[in-house]
Amino acid sequence: MIWLAVVLASIGCYALKVGGMSVPRRALENSVVVRIATFLPVAMLAALVAVEMADGGERLVFDPHLVAGVGAGVVALLLRRSILVVIVTAAVTTAVLRALL
């Protein structure tokens, strides 16, 4: 049963990749699409923070290591780095602070 889920997820990922590559360049250069793509890293980072700060119940948890990681991610965003660099910067900062403190 687990292998079926793995195979179906793989097929879905491949279909998504092929679908993304088949979008015409003209559609990707649309000003609305460009504007939305510009704000996606901010939205993804905010969503990751919101999920991490909730403890699964109705409380919010203040984790100073996570806040420092988010701060590092924000700095990377302000420096106009790619979303991958932003996420890795935030994750590495959080992990290093948790390991040291």
C-alpha positions as CSV (number, residue, x, y, z in Angstrom):
1,M,0.0,0.0,0.0
2,I,2.8,2.4,0.8
3,W,4.5,1.7,-2.6
4,L,1.3,2.5,-4.3
5,A,1.3,5.9,-2.6
6,V,4.9,6.5,-3.6
7,V,4.3,5.6,-7.2
8,L,1.2,7.8,-7.4
9,A,3.0,10.7,-5.8
10,S,5.9,10.2,-8.2
11,I,3.5,10.2,-11.2
12,G,1.8,13.3,-9.8
13,C,5.1,15.2,-9.4
14,Y,6.2,14.3,-12.9
15,A,2.8,15.4,-14.3
16,L,3.2,18.7,-12.4
17,K,6.7,19.2,-13.8
18,V,5.6,18.5,-17.4
19,G,2.6,20.8,-17.0
20,G,4.8,23.6,-15.7
21,M,7.2,23.2,-18.6
22,S,4.4,23.3,-21.2
23,V,3.1,26.7,-20.1
24,P,3.8,29.2,-22.9
25,R,6.4,31.8,-22.2
26,R,4.0,34.6,-23.0
27,A,1.8,33.5,-20.1
28,L,4.7,33.5,-17.7
29,E,5.7,37.0,-18.7
30,N,2.3,38.4,-17.9
31,S,2.6,41.3,-15.4
32,V,0.1,39.7,-13.0
33,V,2.0,36.4,-13.0
34,V,5.3,38.2,-12.4
35,R,3.8,40.2,-9.5
36,I,2.4,37.0,-7.9
37,A,5.7,35.2,-8.3
38,T,7.5,38.0,-6.6
39,F,5.4,37.6,-3.4
40,L,5.4,33.8,-3.3
41,P,8.6,33.6,-1.2
42,V,7.1,35.9,1.4
43,A,3.9,34.0,1.6
44,M,5.7,30.6,1.8
45,L,8.0,31.9,4.6
46,A,5.0,33.2,6.5
47,A,3.1,29.9,6.1
48,L,6.1,28.0,7.4
49,V,6.4,30.3,10.4
50,A,2.7,30.0,11.2
51,V,2.8,26.2,11.1
52,E,5.9,26.0,13.2
53,M,4.7,28.4,15.9
54,A,1.5,26.5,16.5
55,D,1.8,23.7,19.0
56,G,-1.1,21.7,17.5
57,G,-3.6,23.2,19.8
58,E,-4.9,26.7,20.4
59,R,-1.7,28.1,21.7
60,L,1.2,29.9,20.0
61,V,4.7,29.0,21.1
62,F,7.5,31.5,21.2
63,D,10.7,29.8,20.1
64,P,13.6,32.3,20.1
65,H,15.6,30.0,17.8
66,L,12.8,29.9,15.3
67,V,12.4,33.7,15.5
68,A,16.1,34.2,14.8
69,G,15.9,31.8,11.8
70,V,12.9,33.7,10.4
71,G,14.9,36.9,10.9
72,A,17.8,35.5,8.9
73,G,15.3,34.5,6.2
74,V,13.9,38.0,6.1
75,V,17.4,39.4,5.7
76,A,17.9,37.0,2.8
77,L,14.6,38.1,1.3
78,L,15.6,41.8,1.6
79,L,18.9,40.9,-0.1
80,R,16.7,39.5,-3.0
81,R,18.0,35.9,-2.7
82,S,16.1,33.0,-4.2
83,I,13.4,31.2,-2.2
84,L,15.8,28.2,-1.8
85,V,18.5,30.4,-0.3
86,V,15.9,32.0,2.0
87,I,14.6,28.7,3.3
88,V,18.0,27.2,3.7
89,T,19.3,30.3,5.5
90,A,16.4,30.2,7.9
91,A,16.7,26.5,8.5
92,V,20.4,26.5,9.0
93,T,20.3,29.5,11.4
94,T,17.5,27.8,13.5
95,A,19.4,24.5,13.6
96,V,22.7,26.1,14.5
97,L,21.2,28.1,17.3
98,R,19.3,25.0,18.7
99,A,22.5,23.0,18.6
100,L,24.6,25.7,20.4
101,L,22.0,26.8,23.0
